[in-house]
Amino acid sequence: MENYYITKNGYKKLYEDYLNIDKEITEVNKMMGESVKRDNDLRENPEFMELRVRAMYELPAKKKSLWDKYNSAIIIEETDEYKNFDGNTVIRGCLVKIDIDEEEECEYQIKGSDEGDISNDILSCDAPMIQFLLGHKVGETVIFNNMKINILAVERL
């Protein structure tokens, strides 16, 4: 697995999601029981079969995936890059203010691998543009996908 970066809050949520899978499996098992009560012929009961696949395969696979992420996570706030932030360099766990093509100023929070939410101006540290910007400094102008990006400011989240 590649490096999986996550904020402290994201790490807590990831663990909560992991714990909630067992509750979800229990709920699906209850739904399976109710489905059997309605239609006892399991060979002809697509609802039961769908729930069974979910309870036996999909949810356990999701649980394993969450656990693997949890165990391999690199917490952004605990990295040397974050602790030694110089106030001048684009890093994971920062707010970056940029100007695109000298027309549009934007501010983005750079968070963990699965924490992006573009509607709230939060970008994943794995987003191609962010991967490109990491390590660049305030005042630099870079070209990304034929866009001229000026880095105006950065601050730690």
N, C-alpha and C positions, 0 to 999 in steps of 0.2 A: 504494500500500500504506500502511495506517495505521502509526503508530509500532509497532515491534516491539521490545519490551524483553526483555532476557535477562541472566542473571548471567554472570560470567566462566566459571564451570564449564560452564554451559549452552552458552555460545558455543563452547568447545572441543569439547563433545560434538556440537554441530550440525555442526562441520567434519568430525569423524570420521565422522558419519553420511553426510555428503556424499561423502567419499572411499570409503566402503564400498559405495556404489551401483554403482560400476564392478565391484567384486568380485561383487556380486549379479547384475549383467547377465551377467558371464562364466559364473557358475554356471547361470543360466537357459539360456544358449546351449548349455552342455554337456548339460543336461537335454533340450533340443530335439533335439540330435544323437542322444542315446540313444533318444528317442521315435521318431525317424525309422528307426533301426535295427530297432526292434520292429515298426513298422507303416509301410511305405514309401508307402502311399497317403495323401498329406497331406490330400486333400479329406475323407477319412473318419477323420481322426485328431484328435479334439477336444482331446486332451492337448497335441499340438503347437500347435494353433491358440491355445489358452489361453496357453501359454508364449510364443508369438510376440508376442501382444498385450502381454504383460507386459514382454518384452524391448524391444519397439519403441516402446511408447507409455507404459505405466504407470511403469516405472522411470525413463525419461528425464524424464517430467513431474515425478516426485518429486525427481529430481536438480535440475531447474531451480528448483523451489519451495524446496528447501533452500538453493540458492545465492542466490536472491533474498532469503531471510530473512537469510542470513549477511552479504550485502552491505549490507542496510538496517538491521541490528541496532543497537540502542542499548544499550550495556553499562551496566547499572545502576550498577555500582561506579565508573564514570567520569562519571556525571552530577553536575552541581553540587548537585542535591537531596541526593544520597547523600554527597558530599564535605563538604557544609556541614550535615549532619544535626545538629539541635539537641537531640536526645534527648527531644523532646516532641511531634513531629508524625509522623503516619502517612505513610510514604513507601514506594516500591518498595525492596525490599532490607532490610526490617525485620521484626522479630518483634513482633507486636502481641498484647497480652493484652486481651481484652474480656469483658464480662459481658452476656449476652443475657437480657433481661426479668428481671433481678435473680435469675435462677435457675441459670444455667449459665455458669461461667467457662471460657473457651477461649483457647488460644494458637495463633496461626497465623503461619507464615513467609510473607511476601509476596515471591514470586519473579517470574520473567519470564512473558511471554505464553503460552508453551507448557510451562511448568515446573510447573504445578499437579499436585498429588497429594494429594487429600483424605484418603486413607487414612493419610498421613504428616503431616497437618496443614499441608500446603503449598498455598497458594492462588495462582493466577495473578493478576497485577496487572490483568488484563482481566476478572476475575470481577466481576459487577455489584455485589456487596456491597463489594468492595475498591475499585472505582472510586468508590463513594459515600464510603468512609472516608478515601481519600487526602486529605491536607491538614488533616484534623481533628486535634485535639490531646488529649493526656492530660487526663482530667477532664471532657471533653465527653460529653454524652449526645445521641445522634442517633436518629431514627426511620427504619428501613429495612424496607420490606415489613411494616408493622405490628409490627415488633419494636423494642423499646427497647434500644439498644446503648450501654453505657457503655465508654469507652476507659480502661482501667486503667493500661496501661504500654506503652511502645514502646522497642525497642533495635535498633541496627543489627546486621545479620547479619554 
